[in-house]
Amino acid sequence: MDKSLKNYYIIDFDSTFTQVEALDELARISLQKHPDREKIYQKIEDLTNAAMEGKLSFRESLTGRVQLLEANQDHLKQLVSRLKKKVSSSFSRNKAFFKKHADDVLIVSGGFKEFITPVVLPYHIKKENIYANTFVFDEEGKIIGYDENNPLSSEGGKVKLLKELQLPGDIYGIGDGHSDFQLKEFGMIKKFYAFTENIERKTVAEKADHVTPSFDEFLYVNNLPRAISYPKNRILCLIVGDVPQEAIQVLKKDGFSIRHKTSFEEKYVADVGILLLGHGEKLEDEKLKRAVKLKTLGYLGSSRNKVSAEICTEMGIVLFDDPRENPRNAQFIPKRMADFINKGDTYLSTNFPNLQLPRVANGHRLIHIHRNVPGIMAKINLIFANHQINIVGQFLMTNPKIGYAITDVSAEYDKQVLKELKQIEHTIKFRVLY
């Protein structure tokens, strides 16, 4: 990004800032007692998708949906409380970005201010930076239409709005629909990011400058402040063999990039970050030794004589299995793996000192895995002292072979610190969690 110009971030609301399409949700509230509700829900959903994929003009879609709603002010109140719980998780955890860039973020949506404003205001987004449609109500508070003079109510409305706004700088657009892509198509923005955390519209994703499966990914590629240092969609999670769908869902829901294969294919060895093996699978020592990015390995059953715990330990790979061949529910092992990636927890690991950690607020968590030799913690803390970094919390657990040190530091630090921590003698693995 060009630092000499101011950057603006145009963010869509439905299926982007929130996980759902608000008008679809409003229909579910307002029509819940209607005898033909299922048919009407489907009609509304079809109209939404037709517009999002560019198959129907936005105005036709909007008029059709509003007419079918039969909604009023009370229904809107219920909708707002529902939407507040449905903010997309990657937006929800990045409040710090919105606070820091409050002047640069605009919500631009074909949705309606009546439900958008109360949902986005808690994220430090300024009221004057919310651009959306407005409903027209009758005397009893029933929705009877919308302001048809608002550019956002018509086809190409986002393009018209940005022409009017004349923002002085580089503009980056994030959204899931055709109307978001149009901003790029008409040269109104520098880059368009297709947001696919909630829904992937192939016709939109194909035309995007970058497909962003989460807001973390957008912040990462643009080197902006973020809650997670490395987006989970960039961590390759390989699942091998007979693994129940509910186990896979745990990792999928967490946002990892999933591949499910019948064997540990050679092309994945160098890049795999998470590996979950089905019962009966065997992992060759030589392949394991070359899996240099592997952070955690799960085994559904006992891994004895199937996976070398010793090599895992030497490489700083946290191993989770069911050593007594007494399998717990299918979600147990994947949840342990996700907790290690997300928080650094090694609770019930086979080969690592067991550590359960509180989540740190407004800071960064650094994980340092090293051989258990004297003096490592002194070296770690000397680096923090030399860089005048405030340590918020520190945890160390050891077993005869390794030391597992977690340091929570206050938010600001020099990237040189990370380099120096990696270079400490006897370091096995080092990473920043968030």
Buried (B, 14 or more C-beta within 10 A) or exposed (E): EEEEEEBBBBBBBBBBBBBBBBBBBBBBBBBEEBEEBEEBBEBBBBBBBBBBBBEBBBBEBBBBBBEBBBBBEEBBBBBBEBBBEBBBBBBBBBEBBBEEBEEBBBBBBBBBBBBBBBBBEEBBBBEEBBBBBEBEBEEEEBBEBBEEEBBBBBBBBBBBBBEEBEBEEBBBBBBBBBBBBBBBEBEBBBBBBBBBBBBEBEBBBEBBBBBBBBBBBBBBBBEBEBBBBBBBBBBBBBBBBEBEEEBBBBBBEBBBBBBBEEEBEEEBBEBBBBBBBBBEBEBEEEEBEEBEBBBBBBBBBBBEEBBBBEBBBBBBBBBBBBEEEEBEEBBBBBBBBBBBBBBBBBBBBBBBBEBEBEEBEEBBBBBBBBBBEEEBBEBBBEBBEEEEBEBBEBBBBBEEBBBBBBBBBEEEBEEEBBEBBEEBEEBBBBBBBB
